[in-house]
Each structure stands twice: as structure tokens, then as C-alpha cells.
């Protein structure tokens, strides 16, 4: 029942926002407020600047520098397998990061 209720709340929030002719930024914000997660990942690990990385929840400038120094990443889980950041920090940022597929990574 809880899942159906939360799904209805999300759908209602998006309907209201979209019905008002709002921008994509407002739609993403409404989704994030309803679910507590971003609508989609916002930072690409292999191309993000140190400033973009340091703005992720729980990351410091040193973390950002370490992430940049260990590029490229085949997937976001490589942050853990390469031991770039710990599990707790990874869990804080995993919904905010992604790795674009490209040459050398199966596409």
C-alpha cells in the first residue's frame, strides 16, 4: 500500500509541475522532493570538473582530486573496486553520478 501511495504522490507532483508548463529543472526538483533522489544522475565521472565532483554530497576537494586521478571509469561501481572512495561516500553519491558509455567500454 505504501508503494502505491508514494507512486501516486510522485505522479501527482509531476502532473502538477508539468501541467503548469514548468522547466525541466523544476520537474527534476519536484521529483527529488517527492522521492528524495535526483530524477537522473547529474555528474558524469569521466568528464566532471573537480568543482562539480566536490559539490556532490559528502565529497571533499581531496575526494574530487582522487576521482579525477583514477580516471577513466568503466562504470560508477569502479569507484569502489579501484578503492577511490569508501562505501559510505559511494552510497551518498551513487544516485548523482553516472558513466557515459563510449569507445573502449563496449560501445
C-alpha positions as CSV (number, residue, x, y, z in Angstrom):
1,X,0.0,0.0,0.0
2,X,2.8,2.4,0.9
3,X,4.4,1.8,-2.5
4,X,1.2,2.7,-4.3
5,X,0.7,5.8,-2.2
6,X,4.2,7.0,-2.9
7,X,3.8,6.3,-6.6
8,X,0.6,8.3,-6.6
9,X,2.3,11.2,-4.8
10,X,5.1,11.2,-7.4
11,X,2.7,11.1,-10.3
12,X,0.6,13.9,-8.8
13,X,3.6,16.1,-8.2
14,X,4.9,15.6,-11.7
15,X,1.4,16.1,-13.2
16,X,1.1,19.4,-11.3
17,X,4.5,20.6,-12.3
18,X,4.2,19.5,-16.0
19,X,0.7,20.9,-16.2
20,X,2.0,24.3,-15.1
21,X,4.4,24.3,-18.1
22,X,7.5,24.2,-15.9
23,X,11.0,23.8,-16.9
24,X,13.0,20.5,-16.7
25,X,14.8,21.9,-13.7
26,X,11.5,22.3,-11.8
27,X,10.4,18.8,-12.8
28,X,13.7,17.4,-11.5
29,X,13.3,19.3,-8.3
30,X,9.7,18.1,-7.8
31,X,10.8,14.5,-8.4
32,X,13.7,14.9,-5.9
33,X,11.4,16.4,-3.3
34,X,8.9,13.6,-3.7
35,X,11.4,10.7,-3.8
36,X,14.5,12.0,-2.0
37,X,16.5,11.1,-5.1
38,X,17.5,13.0,-8.2
39,X,15.4,12.4,-11.3
40,X,18.5,11.3,-13.1
41,X,22.3,11.2,-12.5
42,X,23.8,14.7,-12.8
43,X,27.6,14.2,-12.9
44,X,29.5,12.1,-15.5
45,X,32.5,10.7,-13.6
46,X,34.9,10.7,-16.6
47,X,34.3,14.3,-17.6
48,X,33.2,16.2,-14.5
49,X,35.4,19.0,-13.2
50,X,36.8,19.0,-9.7
51,X,34.3,21.6,-8.7
52,X,31.4,19.5,-9.9
53,X,32.6,16.4,-8.1
54,X,33.3,18.3,-4.8
55,X,29.7,19.6,-4.8
56,X,28.4,16.0,-4.5
57,X,27.0,15.1,-1.1
58,X,29.8,14.1,1.3
59,X,32.7,14.6,-1.0
60,X,35.7,16.9,-0.3
61,X,38.1,18.6,-2.7
62,X,40.6,15.7,-1.9
63,X,38.0,13.1,-2.9
64,X,37.3,15.0,-6.2
65,X,41.0,15.1,-7.0
66,X,41.3,11.4,-6.2
67,X,38.4,10.6,-8.5
68,X,39.9,12.6,-11.3
69,X,43.3,11.0,-10.8
70,X,41.9,7.5,-11.2
71,X,40.0,8.1,-14.5
72,X,38.7,6.5,-16.7
73,X,35.9,4.5,-15.1
74,X,34.1,1.8,-17.0
75,X,31.1,2.2,-14.6
76,X,30.3,4.0,-11.4
77,X,31.0,1.0,-9.3
78,X,34.6,1.3,-10.2
79,X,34.9,4.0,-7.6
80,X,34.7,1.1,-5.1
81,X,36.6,-1.5,-7.0
82,X,39.5,0.9,-7.5
83,X,39.2,1.9,-3.9
84,X,38.9,5.6,-4.8
85,X,36.3,6.3,-2.1
86,X,34.7,4.2,0.6
87,X,31.4,2.5,0.6
88,X,29.7,5.2,2.8
89,X,30.7,8.0,0.5
90,X,29.8,5.9,-2.6
91,X,26.3,5.3,-1.2
92,X,25.9,9.1,-0.7
93,X,26.7,9.9,-4.3
94,X,25.6,6.8,-6.3
95,X,22.3,8.4,-7.4
96,X,24.1,11.5,-8.6
97,X,26.8,10.0,-10.8
98,X,27.0,8.0,-14.0
99,X,29.5,6.9,-16.6
100,X,28.7,7.6,-20.2
101,X,29.4,4.6,-22.5
102,X,31.8,5.1,-25.3
103,X,34.7,3.6,-27.2
104,X,36.7,1.1,-25.1
105,X,33.7,0.3,-22.8
106,X,31.6,-1.9,-25.0
107,X,30.1,0.7,-27.3
